[in-house]
Amino acid sequence: MDSILWFFRKLGFLLRREKFNSELEEEMAWHREQQERDLEADGVTPDAAQHAAKRQFGNETRLREQSREAVMFGAEGVVQDSRFALRQLRKNPGFAVTAVLMLTLGIAACLSLFAFVDAALIKPLPYRDPTRLADVAESVQVFPRSNLSWEDYRDWKKLQKVFTGFDVWTGAGLLLNTPSGVQPVMGARVSAGFFNTLGVKPILGRDFRSGEDTPEAPRTALITYATWQQRYAGRSDIVGQTATLDGTPVTIVGVLPRDFHFALRGRADYWMPIQELNGCEKRRSCHNLFGVARLKDGVTVATALANMKSIAAQLEKQYPASNRGQGAAVKPLSDQIVGDVRPIFLVLFCGAALLLLIACVNVSNLLLVRAENRRREMAVRGALGASRGRLVLQWVTESLVLVLAGSALGIVTAYGIMRLLMRLIPTDILDYLPYLQGLTFSPRVLGFAALVALLAIAIFSAAPALRLSSTDLRADLSEGGRSAAGTVWRRFGSNLVVVELAIAVVLLAGAGLITRSFYQLLHVSLGFAPDHLATLEVGAPESTYAKPEQQVQLSHRVISELAAIPGVESASITDRLPISGNGNTTWIRIQGHPWNGEHNEVNERPVSSGYFATLKARLITGRFFTESDDAKSLQVIIINQALAKKYFPGEDPIGKIIGSPSLDPKSLRQIVGVVDDIREGQLQEEIWPAVYTPFNQDADNYFDIVVRTSQAEQAVLPDLVSAVRKIDPNIGTRDPITMAQLINNSPAAYIQRSAAYLVGGFAALALLLGVVGLYGVIAYSVSRRTREIGVRMALGAQRSSVYQLILKEAGLLTIIGIVAGLACAVGAAAFMGKLLFGVRSWDIPTLVSVAVLLGFSALVASFIPARRAASVNPVEALRAE
Amino acid sequence: MAKKNDLLPGTLDLLILRTLARAPLHGYGIALSIKNLSEDVLTVEEGSLYPALQRLLLQGWVKAEWKMTETNRRARFYTLTAAGRKQLGHELSRFEQMIAAIGRVLQDA
């Protein structure tokens, strides 16, 4: 109640401001007159009376100001101050432009990276209550998270006590009939309750009903919003339409919400229930599914994991042949989805934050110098009656104007950067980061922008305000800027530049390490020659190419068509391209070696006879496959060196027999050769033992083509597609790409490269800002010391000793900055350890080159002012006073 | 720069309120009254009355109106409000507590 009355009284004062002022003045004037009259009545002369009255009354201007402040709203003063601040900044456009530019740069970098962090790590996943969802999988020694098998899933689901919903999904490559021919599309197969467990409701049509994931049920599919819009032009009667997938008509029963995504699968346009189990899926040892589950209330992930582990152990006893070593893995779903990208986004965000910090430090330094130069102005204003609070407020207002301008420009620039970065991310990478589609200025991002602005204002106003509070106005008034550089400035300003240089070192070292790591990654030994290779994914419809003989025949036709393309030296087939990742594994057992039921998990790749020659892989011993290794001849196998080392130490593997764990006679194959390790896994992954089988003996209707060309491999990519289509228009093809592109765009290389570019960019800017900051500090110091230098030279100092004087000052700051920076850099690098490949965080060459680079730049930056100092004309310098 | 006044902090408001409790007065009158009653011991920098008066007005402890003085000039007279009287009570008891406390310290020392 009181405060309301108070507010209205205050409002009253504000509305009658003119009256308030004139009345106050009248009242004060009357007071003095009265006093004078009384004094005169006491016999004092009029002159002396006037004087005495004034003295007794005090500083009238200041008292008026104080009275006004007592009743004024804060805002009123701010308006005045802002007008003044703008005038001040206009008077010194160089300062204003530099400061705003630096702020814009820092804020834009920081905001855009924060927007990425927000979209990826902060924004909740588009599911109901996403924190209660878990990723459920099996676990084996080589894969901490490995696929579930259908049979295991059925048992887990039956036995579990911790989930309210437990469903599975798996990816599916599908061939879609379109008016322009067959197109491969991405799909996924799920158990019927999948979307219910996630808590996702279709925006059109309906979800799968329970029981629709059985072979008897009619074929149904849900489509994504994007597919509905792009492929079906958003038509309203989409529900009930039929799509022909893999030659089978499927009814579209619903459309998924626009913001739905499932990053673990990447892109999937068509979602279908798991109805018909394929041959593999009928076996308990066929692992191709992942689970998603919703935890019961009060159940933690750890409890769920314990439950799944006990079930897995039970199944291990029950089915020792298939389930030996098959454990369980349960993780929060969000960890599984963004766990991999979290460190990279955080590192990049920290880089941007450091850049912003350096920009802020630079601007505060400029402000300090300005405060130093405006000491006299402040002193005069103080003497004229401005209270200390009012003077501090003036600084706050000036920083406010700077920060607001910087923030506004920064937000616009950040928007541009975000758009640009999104355009630069290739779509196939984006498929695995679908949450980035939601990259916007969310309220969180805007809130963050506000927070940054507030912090910046606080920092900027603190520096000069500190300066104000610690000095005596009278001293400033009399000295009036003629003194040597103020001690406060010397104390703070130079320390600030050390901070800047240290941050620059941290960013430079980070960029250096990531660049080196990227270089290492691109130079890992591949085991083949990646130049002049072109690749293409091929999918033949199962309806026409179901039998192995048909598939083998198709592969021969494809190879001969491809080999006939001008410029193609050799053509070959594999079921999975190198660099695409370890996986597609099999369990092996070596005849004649002791075996205790363990699962020897190795990569398995059926390849055509010309595959190794096309890749230019090196044969260690034995022979490669030939065309005569076919269905009629002895079953053969080639192993890689890693397998030879692991399973045949000190033994010649040639002629040995490898089979399935049961040594089923149909599975036995004779080793005919050992090939050098081809990097099947991603660049940063370890080399796994691998076996290669002849495609002729182990065919499939999905495979990849690899051709070696004599000229630019890029040019033959369209020819590959048309050659395959010529054989059968119903064959789908996808992703024509060269091996070089495949390596460059591989997720590991992509992440490292983007990180290297971004952190490198931040580091370059930090170097620039740091060096400019140092230049500013030294140049300012020289300008303040002109007189001192003049005196020294008049007293006989040599020019060289003046150089020394200045360079010593700069050198000391630089060395402290570099040393502090290197110490921080080692710590920071430990923080990015997860990102680095083949480089230690204390990589000496990187640290040394960073120190040299920064030291050299600092030397150049301080040489310019040193030269100016040395060329001071002592006569002029002294006379200027 | 000379100190504004040698009063204890917050005392000026108390003195003004106490003075006005006797009769409505203008600013100059308040200054004279404080000076005379304290037998010239408390001489405030007279101008500092005015910021203090604005604060009191804002708090609603005093109200102001323009009246004619005996010399036929317009002057602003300040009157204590009911809220001001209550406030005066508060301030007085606080002040007495403080004085008593100081007294105890001085006696002990």
Interface residues (C-beta under 8 A of the other chain):
Chain A: D2 L5 W6 R9 K10 F13 E23 L24 E26 E27 M28 W30 H31 Q34 Q35 Q56 F57 G58 N59 E60 L63 R64 Q66 S67 R68 E69 A70 V71 R474
Chain B: M1 K4 H26 G27 Y28 A31 T43 E45 E46 G47 S48 Y50 P51 L53 Q54 R55 L57 L58 Q59 G60 W66 R73 R74 A75 R76
